[in-house]
Amino acid sequence: MNRKTLLLITLLSSTSVVAYVCPPANSPTLIADFEKGFTQLKTAFTTGLNTLDSSVSTALQIEKETILGAIAVQTQQEAANAANIAHGDMEIAKVTANAIGAVKQSERIKDTALNFSSAGQGYNPCLVLNERRTITETDEMDKKIRANMVFKNITAGTGKFESPVDAQANALEIHHQRFCTADQAAAGLCLSVGDMQGANLQASTLFEYSSSKDDFALAKNSFINNMVGLPDAPLSKEAANTPRGQEYIRKKLEKDALISPALNSLMAIQSEYTSNPEGIESGAKVKPIREQYREQVSRYLGHGSEYQNWNKTLVGQTERGVVIEVLKEGALELALMGKKHEQNERIESMLAALVANENNKVNGLNKKPLAGTSKD
């Protein structure tokens, strides 16, 4: 720019000199000087503009590169910051997930420890399970031997023939030795009062817990035989083939069928209050099934040490343990309802037998001729 200024001043000075000389306007020398001066001025001006343009372009390029570099650096920094933030978020998420997992695992361990320890299993699960299994096996064994008990223990049982004289003598001998009452002894019917006087005459004897071989078991058998009465006398083969013998057998079958419901009910009571001589499938000796049921009920609604232990255990049980106890009680209630249903079935069969017996009596009366009529 200084050179351009100097050039302009020089040109102006030259013009002043020429003007001062005042050469002719159409002088070739003057025209040449003017052209030369303008050419120089144009060249200087063009050169200056080009130089300025180049300088400005260079400066803009440098500025552009600087700005782009700064933008790139800022972009990298922002990318790095974003990566750091994402990494931090990921680490926080991992830590949070690990913490939640640890809490969940701790809760599962705690729940497992509570639910599958003694606090979540209810009262003494192994004992109760074994008792319930024993009840089921005892019940099945009692049902298996019940029909055989009728034939074995009852002198006048269904399908049996025996001398009524011998049966009566045997029954009186047992009574006099074991069950004679004070009044009977005073009347001279027996020598002395029995150890269990009158036990074979009391229905309450059936409801006493006993083994299959003690005095109560003998008293139960004697009581049932006293109820049923003497057996039917056997027939010879020749007599059985006669018409009267056939009628005798038919009456015997009819009688046995009618008393069968009562005998079955009596045997059911006896077997439920008497320990099974054969035990259970494992051969182990067990208590009478009614006694087993009574112990189960006493645990939940009764008294004694078992009830106290169950009550103490229930206080420390988890929700799962309480639910298990509720289910145990429900299962026991269903089992008792099943026994009640069996009792109702026996009652129904005895009522049917009573109706059949009354019907036979009516039919027997109808077959007899009325008074004042002839026998046709």
Number of C-alpha atoms within 10 A of each C-alpha: 12 7 11 16 12 11 17 17 12 13 19 13 12 15 17 12 12 14 13 9 9 11 12 11 10 8 9 10 12 17 12 11 15 15 12 13 19 14 12 16 16 12 13 18 18 12 13 16 13 12 13 13 12 12 12 12 12 12 12 12 12 12 12 12 12 12 12 12 12 12 12 12 12 12 12 12 12 12 12 12 12 12 12 12 12 12 12 12 12 12 12 12 12 12 12 12 12 12 12 12 12 12 12 12 12 12 12 12 12 12 15 12 13 18 18 14 14 17 20 23 21 27 22 12 14 9 9 14 12 11 16 18 11 21 22 14 17 26 19 13 18 25 14 11 15 19 15 12 19 21 14 12 16 23 26 25 23 21 15 16 15 16 14 17 12 11 17 15 11 11 16 16 14 16 23 19 16 21 25 25 21 16 11 17 15 12 10 10 14 20 13 18 19 19 13 16 20 19 24 27 17 14 13 10 20 25 16 18 20 24 20 18 11 10 15 21 23 18 24 28 21 23 21 23 21 17 12 16 15 20 22 19 13 14 14 9 9 8 13 15 13 11 10 11 16 13 13 16 18 12 12 17 13 14 14 17 14 20 17 18 21 19 24 18 19 19 26 21 16 26 29 25 24 28 24 22 17 16 18 19 12 9 9 10 15 20 19 25 23 20 19 19 17 11 17 19 17 15 19 16 9 14 12 9 11 15 18 14 13 16 14 12 17 17 10 14 22 19 15 17 23 20 15 18 21 13 13 19 16 12 13 16 13 12 16 14 12 12 13 12 12 14 15 12 14 18 15 13 18 20 14 14 18 16 13 13 16 12 12 13 12 11 11 10 11 10 9 9 11 10 6 6 7 7 7 4
